[in-house]
Amino acid sequence: MGTLLKILRIVFSIIVLYLSGYGLITENFELSSYMIFFLGALMLVTGLAELQKDRKRFWGYMSIIVSLYAFFVSIQGFLLN
């Protein structure tokens, strides 16, 4: 499970960096809802990894809470567009 979380963290990081870079360079922010969605997925994977390591429980739970908020914001962005 640990290697899967590392792979997902890398994949989601690359997707978020690509979408944010695309938005900044082209000044086209239509894909920002997708970027927030993948950022939420990245935070969820990070929170699960921290909880699995059993090191920093507070930051693991905080990451999961932030990811739920990011999912909420991205769903609102999808519905409003």
N, CA, C and O atoms as a printed pandas DataFrame, in Angstrom:
     atom_number atom_name residue_name chain_id  residue_number  x_coord  y_coord  z_coord
0              1         N          MET        A               1    0.828   -1.204    0.000
1              2        CA          MET        A               1    0.000    0.000    0.000
2              3         C          MET        A               1    0.861    1.253    0.000
3              4         O          MET        A               1    0.461    2.280   -0.549
4              5         N          GLY        A               2    2.039    1.179    0.609
5              6        CA          GLY        A               2    2.908    2.348    0.695
6              7         C          GLY        A               2    3.424    2.806   -0.659
7              8         O          GLY        A               2    3.495    4.005   -0.930
8              9         N          THR        A               3    3.790    1.836   -1.523
9             10        CA          THR        A               3    4.300    2.222   -2.836
10            11         C          THR        A               3    3.195    2.789   -3.716
11            12         O          THR        A               3    3.439    3.679   -4.530
12            13         N          LEU        A               4    1.970    2.268   -3.551
13            14        CA          LEU        A               4    0.845    2.807   -4.315
14            15         C          LEU        A               4    0.589    4.260   -3.936
15            16         O          LEU        A               4    0.320    5.089   -4.806
16            17         N          LEU        A               5    0.670    4.576   -2.645
17            18        CA          LEU        A               5    0.456    5.962   -2.212
18            19         C          LEU        A               5    1.547    6.880   -2.742
19            20         O          LEU        A               5    1.277    8.029   -3.091
20            21         N          LYS        A               6    2.789    6.375   -2.804
21            22        CA          LYS        A               6    3.881    7.190   -3.353
22            23         C          LYS        A               6    3.662    7.468   -4.839
23            24         O          LYS        A               6    3.875    8.585   -5.312
24            25         N          ILE        A               7    3.236    6.440   -5.563
25            26        CA          ILE        A               7    2.992    6.606   -7.005
26            27         C          ILE        A               7    1.838    7.576   -7.233
27            28         O          ILE        A               7    1.927    8.452   -8.094
28            29         N          LEU        A               8    0.748    7.427   -6.465
29            30        CA          LEU        A               8   -0.390    8.339   -6.604
30            31         C          LEU        A               8    0.000    9.765   -6.253
31            32         O          LEU        A               8   -0.438   10.710   -6.911
32            33         N          ARG        A               9    0.822    9.928   -5.218
33            34        CA          ARG        A               9    1.256   11.268   -4.826
34            35         C          ARG        A               9    2.063   11.923   -5.941
35            36         O          ARG        A               9    1.896   13.112   -6.212
36            37         N          ILE        A              10    2.934   11.158   -6.585
37            38        CA          ILE        A              10    3.733   11.705   -7.686
38            39         C          ILE        A              10    2.854   12.051   -8.882
39            40         O          ILE        A              10    3.015   13.111   -9.487
40            41         N          VAL        A              11    1.925   11.161   -9.226
41            42        CA          VAL        A              11    1.049   11.392  -10.379
42            43         C          VAL        A              11    0.166   12.621  -10.152
43            44         O          VAL        A              11    0.039   13.473  -11.032
44            45         N          PHE        A              12   -0.446   12.707   -8.959
45            46        CA          PHE        A              12   -1.304   13.858   -8.677
46            47         C          PHE        A              12   -0.496   15.149   -8.613
47            48         O          PHE        A              12   -0.991   16.202   -9.015
48            49         N          SER        A              13    0.730   15.088   -8.119
49            50        CA          SER        A              13    1.576   16.282   -8.084
50            51         C          SER        A              13    1.893   16.776   -9.488
51            52         O          SER        A              13    1.854   17.977   -9.755
52            53         N          ILE        A              14    2.205   15.851  -10.378
53            54        CA          ILE        A              14    2.513   16.239  -11.763
54            55         C          ILE        A              14    1.284   16.839  -12.434
55            56         O          ILE        A              14    1.396   17.832  -13.151
56            57         N          ILE        A              15    0.115   16.247  -12.209
57            58        CA          ILE        A              15   -1.119   16.769  -12.814
58            59         C          ILE        A              15   -1.417   18.169  -12.300
59            60         O          ILE        A              15   -1.764   19.055  -13.081
60            61         N          VAL        A              16   -1.284   18.380  -10.982
61            62        CA          VAL        A              16   -1.557   19.703  -10.403
62            63         C          VAL        A              16   -0.562   20.731  -10.929
63            64         O          VAL        A              16   -0.947   21.849  -11.273
64            65         N          LEU        A              17    0.717   20.360  -10.991
65            66        CA          LEU        A              17    1.716   21.298  -11.513
66            67         C          LEU        A              17    1.454   21.637  -12.973
67            68         O          LEU        A              17    1.594   22.790  -13.382
68            69         N          TYR        A              18    1.076   20.642  -13.755
69            70        CA          TYR        A              18    0.798   20.890  -15.166
70            71         C          TYR        A              18   -0.404   21.822  -15.338
71            72         O          TYR        A              18   -0.345   22.783  -16.105
72            73         N          LEU        A              19   -1.489   21.534  -14.622
73            74        CA          LEU        A              19   -2.696   22.358  -14.768
74            75         C          LEU        A              19   -2.479   23.780  -14.264
75            76         O          LEU        A              19   -2.967   24.734  -14.870
76            77         N          SER        A              20   -1.756   23.926  -13.168
77            78        CA          SER        A              20   -1.510   25.278  -12.658
78            79         C          SER        A              20   -0.556   26.044  -13.572
79            80         O          SER        A              20   -0.735   27.243  -13.790
80            81         N          GLY        A              21    0.446   25.367  -14.103
81            82        CA          GLY        A              21    1.352   26.019  -15.042
82            83         C          GLY        A              21    0.640   26.421  -16.322
83            84         O          GLY        A              21    0.874   27.506  -16.853
84            85         N          TYR        A              22   -0.221   25.556  -16.817
85            86        CA          TYR        A              22   -1.000   25.869  -18.013
86            87         C          TYR        A              22   -1.883   27.092  -17.782
87            88         O          TYR        A              22   -1.984   27.967  -18.642
88            89         N          GLY        A              23   -2.521   27.144  -16.614
89            90        CA          GLY        A              23   -3.383   28.283  -16.308
90            91         C          GLY        A              23   -2.602   29.578  -16.193
91            92         O          GLY        A              23   -3.067   30.626  -16.640
92            93         N          LEU        A              24   -1.422   29.516  -15.600
93            94        CA          LEU        A              24   -0.623   30.735  -15.453
94            95         C          LEU        A              24   -0.048   31.213  -16.781
95            96         O          LEU        A              24   -0.014   32.415  -17.045
96            97         N          ILE        A              25    0.398   30.295  -17.608
97            98        CA          ILE        A              25    1.031   30.693  -18.866
98            99         C          ILE        A              25    0.003   31.208  -19.859
99           100         O          ILE        A              25    0.220   32.236  -20.501
100          101         N          THR        A              26   -1.117   30.503  -19.993
101          102        CA          THR        A              26   -2.114   30.889  -20.995
102          103         C          THR        A              26   -3.155   31.873  -20.460
103          104         O          THR        A              26   -3.933   32.431  -21.233
104          105         N          GLU        A              27   -3.175   32.087  -19.155
105          106        CA          GLU        A              27   -4.169   32.929  -18.488
106          107         C          GLU        A              27   -5.590   32.447  -18.798
107          108         O          GLU        A              27   -6.522   33.246  -18.880
108          109         N          ASN        A              28   -5.739   31.149  -18.965
109          110        CA          ASN        A              28   -7.020   30.502  -19.194
110          111         C          ASN        A              28   -7.327   29.667  -17.951
111          112         O          ASN        A              28   -6.683   28.647  -17.707
112          113         N          PHE        A              29   -8.304   30.104  -17.176
113          114        CA          PHE        A              29   -8.572   29.475  -15.893
114          115         C          PHE        A              29   -9.803   28.578  -15.922
115          116         O          PHE        A              29  -10.432   28.355  -14.887
116          117         N          GLU        A              30  -10.150   28.065  -17.090
117          118        CA          GLU        A              30  -11.288   27.158  -17.196
118          119         C          GLU        A              30  -11.008   25.806  -16.556
119          120         O          GLU        A              30  -11.941   25.104  -16.167
120          121         N          LEU        A              31   -9.747   25.433  -16.443
121          122        CA          LEU        A              31   -9.378   24.135  -15.880
122          123         C          LEU        A              31   -9.070   24.200  -14.388
123          124         O          LEU        A              31   -8.559   23.234  -13.822
124          125         N          SER        A              32   -9.370   25.314  -13.754
125          126        CA          SER        A              32   -9.020   25.447  -12.339
126          127         C          SER        A              32   -9.841   24.508  -11.450
127          128         O          SER        A              32   -9.367   24.094  -10.392
128          129         N          SER        A              33  -11.052   24.170  -11.863
129          130        CA          SER        A              33  -11.846   23.211  -11.082
130          131         C          SER        A              33  -11.193   21.835  -11.089
131          132         O          SER        A              33  -11.198   21.133  -10.078
132          133         N          TYR        A              34  -10.634   21.455  -12.231
133          134        CA          TYR        A              34   -9.917   20.179  -12.299
134          135         C          TYR        A              34   -8.665   20.217  -11.426
135          136         O          TYR        A              34   -8.335   19.244  -10.748
136          137         N          MET        A              35   -7.973   21.363  -11.455
137          138        CA          MET        A              35   -6.767   21.497  -10.647
138          139         C          MET        A              35   -7.103   21.365   -9.162
139          140         O          MET        A              35   -6.381   20.694   -8.424
140          141         N          ILE        A              36   -8.181   21.991   -8.720
141          142        CA          ILE        A              36   -8.579   21.902   -7.317
142          143         C          ILE        A              36   -9.002   20.483   -6.969
143          144         O          ILE        A              36   -8.730   20.010   -5.866
144          145         N          PHE        A              37   -9.665   19.796   -7.898
145          146        CA          PHE        A              37  -10.054   18.407   -7.662
146          147         C          PHE        A              37   -8.826   17.521   -7.449
147          148         O          PHE        A              37   -8.774   16.740   -6.499
148          149         N          PHE        A              38   -7.839   17.649   -8.338
149          150        CA          PHE        A              38   -6.635   16.835   -8.206
150          151         C          PHE        A              38   -5.793   17.264   -7.002
151          152         O          PHE        A              38   -5.090   16.441   -6.416
152          153         N          LEU        A              39   -5.859   18.531   -6.633
153          154        CA          LEU        A              39   -5.186   18.965   -5.417
154          155         C          LEU        A              39   -5.840   18.329   -4.199
155          156         O          LEU        A              39   -5.150   17.944   -3.255
156          157         N          GLY        A              40   -7.162   18.216   -4.213
157          158        CA          GLY        A              40   -7.862   17.520   -3.140
158          159         C          GLY        A              40   -7.479   16.048   -3.081
159          160         O          GLY        A              40   -7.307   15.487   -1.998
160          161         N          ALA        A              41   -7.344   15.420   -4.255
161          162        CA          ALA        A              41   -6.921   14.016   -4.295
162          163         C          ALA        A              41   -5.501   13.870   -3.759
163          164         O          ALA        A              41   -5.195   12.904   -3.060
164          165         N          LEU        A              42   -4.639   14.821   -4.084
165          166        CA          LEU        A              42   -3.272   14.803   -3.562
166          167         C          LEU        A              42   -3.258   14.946   -2.046
167          168         O          LEU        A              42   -2.514   14.246   -1.360
168          169         N          MET        A              43   -4.074   15.844   -1.530
169          170        CA          MET        A              43   -4.139   16.025   -0.074
170          171         C          MET        A              43   -4.711   14.783    0.609
171          172         O          MET        A              43   -4.276   14.422    1.702
172          173         N          LEU        A              44   -5.679   14.132   -0.026
173          174        CA          LEU        A              44   -6.246   12.907    0.541
174          175         C          LEU        A              44   -5.198   11.801    0.609
175          176         O          LEU        A              44   -5.089   11.110    1.622
176          177         N          VAL        A              45   -4.432   11.631   -0.457
177          178        CA          VAL        A              45   -3.386   10.610   -0.475
178          179         C          VAL        A              45   -2.308   10.939    0.552
179          180         O          VAL        A              45   -1.795   10.043    1.221
180          181         N          THR        A              46   -1.965   12.212    0.679
181          182        CA          THR        A              46   -0.977   12.622    1.671
182          183         C          THR        A              46   -1.475   12.344    3.081
183          184         O          THR        A              46   -0.719   11.854    3.921
184          185         N          GLY        A              47   -2.735   12.650    3.348
185          186        CA          GLY        A              47   -3.301   12.378    4.659
186          187         C          GLY        A              47   -3.339   10.900    4.980
187          188         O          GLY        A              47   -3.046   10.498    6.107
188          189         N          LEU        A              48   -3.698   10.084    3.996
189          190        CA          LEU        A              48   -3.717    8.638    4.217
190          191         C          LEU        A              48   -2.309    8.091    4.453
191          192         O          LEU        A              48   -2.121    7.183    5.263
192          193         N          ALA        A              49   -1.329    8.641    3.751
193          194        CA          ALA        A              49    0.054    8.202    3.954
194          195         C          ALA        A              49    0.538    8.573    5.355
195          196         O          ALA        A              49    1.229    7.786    6.002
196          197         N          GLU        A              50    0.181    9.755    5.819
197          198        CA          GLU        A              50    0.592   10.161    7.166
198          199         C          GLU        A              50   -0.086    9.307    8.229
199          200         O          GLU        A              50    0.541    8.956    9.229
200          201         N          LEU        A              51   -1.341    8.971    8.032
201          202        CA          LEU        A              51   -2.032    8.110    8.987
202          203         C          LEU        A              51   -1.471    6.692    8.963
203          204         O          LEU        A              51   -1.411    6.025    9.996
204          205         N          GLN        A              52   -1.060    6.233    7.776
205          206        CA          GLN        A              52   -0.504    4.892    7.670
206          207         C          GLN        A              52    0.857    4.805    8.362
207          208         O          GLN        A              52    1.182    3.787    8.972
208          209         N          LYS        A              53    1.649    5.873    8.265
209          210        CA          LYS        A              53    2.948    5.901    8.932
210          211         C          LYS        A              53    2.794    5.989   10.440
211          212         O          LYS        A              53    3.704    5.634   11.189
212          213         N          ASP        A              54    1.638    6.464   10.879
213          214        CA          ASP        A              54    1.332    6.614   12.307
214          215         C          ASP        A              54    2.312    7.571   12.989
215          216         O          ASP        A              54    2.620    7.428   14.173
216          217         N          ARG        A              55    2.795    8.554   12.214
217          218        CA          ARG        A              55    3.718    9.543   12.765
218          219         C          ARG        A              55    2.965   10.769   13.262
219          220         O          ARG        A              55    2.978   11.090   14.450
220          221         N          LYS        A              56    2.324   11.428   12.347
221          222        CA          LYS        A              56    1.678   12.703   12.655
222          223         C          LYS        A              56    0.183   12.565   12.404
223          224         O          LYS        A              56   -0.303   12.874   11.316
224          225         N          ARG        A              57   -0.524   12.111   13.393
225          226        CA          ARG        A              57   -1.957   11.895   13.231
226          227         C          ARG        A              57   -2.701   13.197   12.980
227          228         O          ARG        A              57   -3.635   13.221   12.179
228          229         N          PHE        A              58   -2.306   14.295   13.654
229          230        CA          PHE        A              58   -3.005   15.565   13.481
230          231         C          PHE        A              58   -2.917   16.034   12.037
231          232         O          PHE        A              58   -3.924   16.447   11.462
232          233         N          TRP        A              59   -1.721   15.978   11.435
233          234        CA          TRP        A              59   -1.564   16.450   10.059
234          235         C          TRP        A              59   -2.239   15.510    9.073
235          236         O          TRP        A              59   -2.676   15.947    8.008
236          237         N          GLY        A              60   -2.330   14.242    9.404
237          238        CA          GLY        A              60   -3.055   13.313    8.543
238          239         C          GLY        A              60   -4.534   13.640    8.496
239          240         O          GLY        A              60   -5.136   13.701    7.424
240          241         N          TYR        A              61   -5.118   13.850    9.676
241          242        CA          TYR        A              61   -6.544   14.218    9.717
242          243         C          TYR        A              61   -6.783   15.592    9.103
243          244         O          TYR        A              61   -7.791   15.804    8.429
244          245         N          MET        A              62   -5.867   16.520    9.331
245          246        CA          MET        A              62   -6.015   17.865    8.764
246          247         C          MET        A              62   -5.955   17.810    7.236
247          248         O          MET        A              62   -6.702   18.523    6.565
248          249         N          SER        A              63   -5.085   16.982    6.687
249          250        CA          SER        A              63   -5.001   16.839    5.231
250          251         C          SER        A              63   -6.286   16.256    4.656
251          252         O          SER        A              63   -6.728   16.668    3.584
252          253         N          ILE        A              64   -6.884   15.307    5.356
253          254        CA          ILE        A              64   -8.129   14.713    4.885
254          255         C          ILE        A              64   -9.258   15.734    4.928
255          256         O          ILE        A              64  -10.085   15.779    4.018
256          257         N          ILE        A              65   -9.301   16.555    5.978
257          258        CA          ILE        A              65  -10.334   17.595    6.077
258          259         C          ILE        A              65  -10.167   18.623    4.963
259          260         O          ILE        A              65  -11.151   19.044    4.354
260          261         N          VAL        A              66   -8.925   19.031    4.693
261          262        CA          VAL        A              66   -8.663   19.997    3.618
262          263         C          VAL        A              66   -9.020   19.389    2.263
263          264         O          VAL        A              66   -9.530   20.089    1.389
264          265         N          SER        A              67   -8.759   18.096    2.080
265          266        CA          SER        A              67   -9.107   17.461    0.809
266          267         C          SER        A              67  -10.623   17.424    0.602
267          268         O          SER        A              67  -11.101   17.615   -0.516
268          269         N          LEU        A              68  -11.374   17.180    1.669
269          270        CA          LEU        A              68  -12.838   17.195    1.546
270          271         C          LEU        A              68  -13.340   18.577    1.164
271          272         O          LEU        A              68  -14.270   18.704    0.368
272          273         N          TYR        A              69  -12.726   19.617    1.729
273          274        CA          TYR        A              69  -13.112   20.978    1.362
274          275         C          TYR        A              69  -12.748   21.267   -0.103
275          276         O          TYR        A              69  -13.515   21.909   -0.820
276          277         N          ALA        A              70  -11.589   20.796   -0.536
277          278        CA          ALA        A              70  -11.189   21.004   -1.933
278          279         C          ALA        A              70  -12.131   20.276   -2.887
279          280         O          ALA        A              70  -12.462   20.802   -3.950
280          281         N          PHE        A              71  -12.570   19.060   -2.514
281          282        CA          PHE        A              71  -13.547   18.353   -3.344
282          283         C          PHE        A              71  -14.856   19.139   -3.412
283          284         O          PHE        A              71  -15.463   19.243   -4.477
284          285         N          PHE        A              72  -15.288   19.689   -2.284
285          286        CA          PHE        A              72  -16.508   20.483   -2.246
286          287         C          PHE        A              72  -16.400   21.698   -3.164
287          288         O          PHE        A              72  -17.328   21.993   -3.917
288          289         N          VAL        A              73  -15.279   22.398   -3.105
289          290        CA          VAL        A              73  -15.071   23.590   -3.939
290          291         C          VAL        A              73  -15.012   23.210   -5.414
291          292         O          VAL        A              73  -15.576   23.911   -6.254
292          293         N          SER        A              74  -14.339   22.110   -5.739
293          294        CA          SER        A              74  -14.242   21.729   -7.148
294          295         C          SER        A              74  -15.597   21.288   -7.701
295          296         O          SER        A              74  -15.911   21.564   -8.858
296          297         N          ILE        A              75  -16.403   20.603   -6.884
297          298        CA          ILE        A              75  -17.736   20.209   -7.344
298          299         C          ILE        A              75  -18.598   21.440   -7.577
299          300         O          ILE        A              75  -19.367   21.483   -8.537
300          301         N          GLN        A              76  -18.479   22.439   -6.714
301          302        CA          GLN        A              76  -19.203   23.689   -6.951
302          303         C          GLN        A              76  -18.734   24.352   -8.240
303          304         O          GLN        A              76  -19.545   24.891   -8.993
304          305         N          GLY        A              77  -17.441   24.315   -8.495
305          306        CA          GLY        A              77  -16.912   24.876   -9.743
306          307         C          GLY        A              77  -17.427   24.160  -10.959
307          308         O          GLY        A              77  -17.711   24.791  -11.978
308          309         N          PHE        A              78  -17.555   22.828  -10.872
309          310        CA          PHE        A              78  -18.104   22.063  -11.993
310          311         C          PHE        A              78  -19.556   22.409  -12.236
311          312         O          PHE        A              78  -19.985   22.519  -13.385
312          313         N          LEU        A              79  -20.321   22.583  -11.165
313          314        CA          LEU        A              79  -21.747   22.857  -11.292
314          315         C          LEU        A              79  -22.031   24.280  -11.764
315          316         O          LEU        A              79  -23.020   24.513  -12.459
316          317         N          LEU        A              80  -21.188   25.220  -11.400
317          318        CA          LEU        A              80  -21.417   26.606  -11.795
318          319         C          LEU        A              80  -20.990   26.906  -13.219
319          320         O          LEU        A              80  -21.457   27.879  -13.812
320          321         N          ASN        A              81  -20.112   26.090  -13.776
321          322        CA          ASN        A              81  -19.644   26.342  -15.154
322          323         C          ASN        A              81  -20.489   25.647  -16.157
323          324         O          ASN        A              81  -20.235   25.752  -17.357
